Amino acid sequence: MSGMGAVHPYASMAYAAALPHIGEPFWVSPWGTAMLLRHAPEGARDAASPYPLCVLGEGAQLGSGLELLREAGAVSVVAVSDPFAGIPPARLSRSFGRVRPFKTHWSIERRAGPFAPTPHHRQRIRIAGRRCRIRQAALRDHLEDWCRLYATLSRRHGIAGIHAFPRASFAALAEMPGLRAFLAESASGEVIAMHLWVTDGRNAYSHLAATSAAGYAAKAPFGLYAAAIEDFADHEAIDLGGGAGLSEAADDGLARFKRGFANASRVAHLCGHVLDGASYARLSAGREDEGFFPAYRAPG
């Protein structure tokens, strides 16, 4: 796996193996990244990139990787490209049958200037500094706290599907190189919010965050973001991620929150490709014009 240099944490087989609820890890050597082979309807299989991004470096041989997945029996492949990986959408479109903008990722990039949150965000960062203690910690030492907070988040938002991570996924994540955790504690020492990040040494990516009611009252998410941004100040870019859901929304509160920290933005693209046309047409019968890829997995 070293032919394309050091493996990005999101590209590693170890990370893919931490997502058994999504699929089976499969190494795509021409891409230098692991993908997931998933069970599809009628006993078929398809391929998807691990959550949240597919890291395709400039040296990735896109066509060869698609052929390898076809040989593995995948009906289709879908991936969300890392907007910091260096492959422009025009090149992706030469290999993938479908490439479209997916989400705007708000970011802090050194080339765009210093970190300068909005006055609204600066005020709440100061409040968080007064109301809670924020520090970096090992996820393995606070796995129960994290699972408790994420379970609360899941109940609040009805989280299901790929985001319904089992405890075993978080335990494996805690051992993954490149994972950093930041937490906020109340005056009594209770962990009221946590934020997980992944770094490859050049870019840092907001991975998952969860906050209790007490954490929201203390403005802990503002303090956690600020602490992580300070810690990653030597990185070229800090990817704060996009809004909630599967599509952009003008009134999305999460996107507004992230935008208040950002000095730049990039667009992540959804890349899809049909590898077995006959099987895809059969599985997608009557649903191919709904704009979702693969069509046979469209919600509802």
For each residue, the residues with C-beta under 8 A, 3 or more apart:
1: 7 13 27 29 32
2: 5 6 7
3: 29 32
4: 32 57 59 60
5: 2 32 57
6: 2 200
7: 1 2 11 12 32 33
8: 11 12 33 55 57 200
9: 12 15 176 177 178 179 198 199 200
10: 15 33 50 52 53 54 55 82 198 205
11: 7 8 15 32 33 34 55
12: 7 8 9 15 16 34 176
13: 1 16 17 25 27 34
14: 17 18 172 176
15: 9 10 11 12 18 19 34 50 173 176
16: 12 13 19 25 26 34 35 36 50
17: 13 14 20 25 172
18: 14 15 168 169 172 173 176
19: 15 16 22 23 25 36 50 51 162 165 169
20: 17 23 24 166 168 169
21: 162 164 165 166 169
22: 19 36 38 48 50 51 162
23: 19 20 36 37 38 39 47 48
24: 20 36 37 38
25: 13 16 17 19 34 35 36 37
26: 16 34 35 36 37 47 69 72
27: 1 13 34
28: 31 32 33 34 35 65 68 69
29: 1 3 32 65 68
30: 60 61 62 64 65 68
31: 28 35 56 60 61 62 65
32: 1 3 4 5 7 11 28 29 56 57 59 60
33: 7 8 10 11 28 49 54 55 56 60
34: 11 12 13 15 16 25 26 27 28 50
35: 16 25 26 28 31 47 48 49 50 54 69 77 79
36: 16 19 22 23 24 25 26 47 48 49 50
37: 23 24 25 26 45 46 47 72 73 74
38: 22 23 24 45 46 47 48
39: 23 43 44 45
40: 43 44 45 46 75 283 294 296 297
41: 44 283 296
42: 282 283
43: 39 40
44: 39 40 41 75 279 283
45: 37 38 39 40 72 73 74 75
46: 37 38 40 74 75 76 77 78 294 297
47: 23 26 35 36 37 38 69 72 74 76 77 78 275
48: 22 23 35 36 38 77 78 79
49: 33 35 36 53 54 78 79 80
50: 10 15 16 19 22 34 35 36 53 54
51: 19 22 162 163
52: 10 80 205 207 241
53: 10 49 50 80 81 82 205 268
54: 10 33 35 49 50 79 80 81 82 271
55: 8 10 11 33 82 85
56: 31 32 33 60 62 79 81 82 85 87 92
57: 4 5 8 32 60 85 86 87
58: 85 86 87
59: 4 32
60: 4 30 31 32 33 56 57 65 87
61: 30 31 64 65
62: 30 31 56 65 66 87 91 92 94 95 96
63: 66 67 95
64: 30 61 67 68
65: 28 29 30 31 60 61 62 68 69
66: 62 63 69 70 77 95 96 273 275
67: 63 64 70 71
68: 28 29 30 64 65 71 72
69: 26 28 35 47 65 66 72 74 77 275
70: 66 67 73 74 275 276
71: 67 68
72: 26 37 45 47 68 69
73: 37 45 70
74: 37 45 46 47 69 70 77 275 276
75: 40 44 45 46 274 275 276 279 280 283 294
76: 46 47 272 273 274 275 276 280 293 294
77: 35 46 47 48 66 69 74 271 272 273 275
78: 46 47 48 49 270 271 272 273 293 294
79: 35 48 49 54 56 270 271 272
80: 49 52 53 54 102 103 268 269 270 271
81: 53 54 56 85 87 92 268 269 270 271
82: 10 53 54 55 56 85 268
83: 105 239 266 267 268 269
84: 203 237 239 266
85: 55 56 57 58 81 82
86: 57 58
87: 56 57 58 60 62 81 91 92
88: 91 92
89: 92 93 99 269
90: 93 94
91: 62 87 88 94 95
92: 56 62 81 87 88 89 95 96 99 269 271
93: 89 90 96 99
94: 62 90 91
95: 62 63 66 91 92 273
96: 62 66 92 93 99 271 272 273
97: 272 273 274
98: 270 271 272 273 293
99: 89 92 93 96 269 270 271 272
100: 269 270
101: 267 268 269 270
102: 80 267 268 269 270
103: 80 242 243 247 248 267 268
104: 242 243 248 255 265 266 267 268
105: 83 239 240 241 242 265 266 267 268
106: 240 241 242 255 258 259 261 262 264 265
107: 237 238 239 240 262 263 264 265 266
108: 112 115 229 237 238 240 261 262 263 264
109: 112 236 237 238 263 264
110: 235 236 237
111: 236 264
112: 108 109 263 264
113: 116 263
114: 263
115: 108 229 230 233 261 263
116: 113 263
117: 121 122 125 226 260 261
118: 121 122 260
119: 122 123
120: 123 124 260
121: 117 118 124 125 222 260 261
122: 117 118 119 125 126
123: 119 120 126 127
124: 120 121 127 128 219 222
125: 117 121 122 128 129 219 222 223 226
126: 122 123 129 130
127: 123 124 130 131 218 219 222
128: 124 125 131 132 134 184 218 219 220 221 222 223 224 226
129: 125 126 132 134 223
130: 126 127
131: 127 128 186 187 217 218 219 220
132: 128 129 184 185 186 187 192 193 215 218 220 223
133: 184 185
134: 128 129 182 183 184 185 220 223 224 227
135: 182 183 185 227
136: 180 181 182 183 227 231
137: 141 142 181 182 183
138: 141 142 174 181
139: 142 143 146 170 173 174 179 181 196
140: 143 171 174 175
141: 137 138
142: 137 138 139 145 146 181 183 191 194
143: 139 140 146 147 167 170 171 174
144: 147 148
145: 142 148 149 183 191 194
146: 139 142 143 149 150 170 181 194 196 210
147: 143 144 150 151 167 170
148: 144 145 151 152
149: 145 146 152 153 191 193 194 210 211 212 215
150: 146 147 153 154 165 170 208 210
151: 147 148 154 155
152: 148 149 155 156 210 212
153: 149 150 156 157 159 210 211
154: 150 151 157 158 159 163 164
155: 151 152 158
156: 152 153
157: 153 154
158: 154 155
159: 153 154 163 164
160: 163 164
161: 164
162: 19 21 22 51
163: 51 154 159 160
164: 21 154 159 160 161
165: 19 21 150 169 170
166: 20 21 169 170
167: 143 147 170 171
168: 18 20 171 172
169: 18 19 20 21 165 166 172 173
170: 139 143 146 147 150 165 166 167 173 174
171: 140 143 167 168 174 175
172: 14 17 18 168 169 175 176
173: 15 18 139 169 170 176 179 196
174: 138 139 140 143 170 171 179
175: 140 171 172
176: 9 12 14 15 18 172 173 179 198
177: 9
178: 9 198 199 200 201
179: 9 139 173 174 176 196 197 198 207
180: 136 196 197 198 199 204 228 231
181: 136 137 138 139 142 146 194 195 196 197
182: 134 135 136 137 194 195 197 224 227 228 231
183: 134 135 136 137 142 145 191 193 194 195 224
184: 128 132 133 134 191 192 193 194 215 218 220 223 224
185: 132 133 134 135 189 190 191 192
186: 131 132 189 190 192 214 218
187: 131 132
188:
189: 185 186
190: 185 186 214
191: 142 145 149 183 184 185 194
192: 132 184 185 186 211 212 214 215 218 220
193: 132 149 183 184 209 210 211 212 215 218 220 221 224
194: 142 145 146 149 181 182 183 184 191 209 210 211 224
195: 181 182 183 206 208 209 221 224 225 228
196: 139 146 173 179 180 181 207 208 209
197: 179 180 181 182 204 205 206 207 228 232
198: 9 10 176 178 179 180 204 205 207
199: 9 178 180 203 204 205 232 235
200: 6 8 9 178 203
201: 178 235
202: 235 236 237
203: 84 199 200 235 236 237 238 239
204: 180 197 198 199 228 232 235 237 238 239
205: 10 52 53 197 198 199 239 241
206: 195 197 209 228 238 239 240 241
207: 52 179 196 197 198
208: 150 195 196
209: 193 194 195 196 206 221 224
210: 146 149 150 152 153 193 194
211: 149 153 192 193 194 215 216 220 221
212: 149 152 192 193 215 216
213: 216 217
214: 186 190 192 217 218
215: 132 149 184 192 193 211 212 218 220 221
216: 211 212 213 219 220 221
217: 131 213 214
218: 127 128 131 132 184 186 192 193 214 215
219: 124 125 127 128 131 216 222 223
220: 128 131 132 134 184 192 193 211 215 216 223 224
221: 128 193 195 209 211 215 216 224 225 257
222: 121 124 125 127 128 219 225 226
223: 125 128 129 132 134 184 219 220 226 227
224: 128 134 182 183 184 193 194 195 209 220 221 227 228
225: 195 221 222 228 229 240 261
226: 117 125 128 222 223 229 230 261
227: 134 135 136 182 223 224 230 231
228: 180 182 195 197 204 206 224 225 231 232 238
229: 108 115 225 226 232 233 238 261
230: 115 226 227 233
231: 136 180 182 227 228
232: 197 199 204 228 229 235 238
233: 115 229 230
234:
235: 110 199 201 202 203 204 232 238
236: 109 110 111 202 203
237: 84 107 108 109 110 202 203 204 264
238: 107 108 109 203 204 206 228 229 232 235
239: 83 84 105 107 203 204 205 206 266
240: 105 106 107 108 206 225 258 261 262
241: 52 105 106 205 206 258
242: 103 104 105 106 248 254 255 258 268
243: 103 104 248 249 252 254 255 258
244: 249 252 253 254 255
245: 249 252
246:
247: 103
248: 103 104 242 243 252 255
249: 243 244 245 252 255
250:
251:
252: 243 244 245 248 249 255 256
253: 244 256 257
254: 242 243 244 257 258
255: 104 106 242 243 244 248 249 252 258 259
256: 252 253 259 260
257: 221 253 254 260 261
258: 106 240 241 242 243 254 255 261 262
259: 106 255 256 262 265
260: 117 118 120 121 256 257
261: 106 108 115 117 121 225 226 229 240 257 258
262: 106 107 108 240 258 259 265
263: 107 108 109 112 113 114 115 116
264: 106 107 108 109 111 112 237
265: 104 105 106 107 259 262
266: 83 84 104 105 107 239
267: 83 101 102 103 104 105
268: 53 80 81 82 83 101 102 103 104 105 242
269: 80 81 83 89 92 99 100 101 102
270: 78 79 80 81 98 99 100 101 102 293
271: 54 77 78 79 80 81 92 96 98 99
272: 76 77 78 79 96 97 98 99 293 294
273: 66 76 77 78 95 96 97 98
274: 75 76 97 277 280 294
275: 47 66 69 70 74 75 76 77 280
276: 70 74 75 76 279 280
277: 274 280 281
278: 281 282
279: 44 75 276 282 283
280: 75 76 274 275 276 277 283 284 294 295 296
281: 277 278 284 285 288
282: 42 278 279 285
283: 40 41 42 44 75 279 280 294 295 296
284: 280 281 287 288 294 295 296
285: 281 282 288
286:
287: 284 290 292 295 296 298
288: 281 284 285 295
289:
290: 287 295 298
291:
292: 287 295 297 298 299
293: 76 78 98 270 272
294: 40 46 75 76 78 272 274 280 283 284 297
295: 280 283 284 287 288 290 292 298
296: 40 41 280 283 284 287
297: 40 46 292 294
298: 287 290 292 295
299: 292
300:
